[in-house]
Amino acid sequence: MLSDHRMRAALVQAIEDLPEREKYVMGMYYEHDMNLKEIAAVLEVTESWVCQLHSHAIARLRSKMRAH
């Protein structure tokens, strides 16, 4: 259980460390269940760019979480 708590804390910190735009994309996608097209409209960018931001965020999180 302690390990799960540490893992969760590490993930929360990794998300907090993301660049602002990537953090917004992750929040809108996972917390608010928005799709990439909806996020693109909110951020006033292309859906392709949102997809890239999401991919970059996932890659950063995976990289940081490998250490845990």
JOTA-V281399 format. One record per residue. N is the residue number from 1. PSI is psi in whole degrees, 0 to 359 (none if undefined). Layout:
n->{N,N}
psi->{PSI,PSI}
This chain:
n->{1,2,3,4,5,6,7,8,9,10,11,12,13,14,15,16,17,18,19,20,21,22,23,24,25,26,27,28,29,30,31,32,33,34,35,36,37,38,39,40,41,42,43,44,45,46,47,48,49,50,51,52,53,54,55,56,57,58,59,60,61,62,63,64,65,66,67,68}
psi->{320,321,318,319,317,320,315,316,320,320,316,316,318,320,318,331,352,152,151,310,319,322,318,314,314,318,314,322,311,325,322,3,38,149,174,324,318,319,318,320,319,316,353,48,177,157,325,319,320,319,318,317,317,315,318,318,315,317,318,315,317,317,313,324,342,330,344,none}
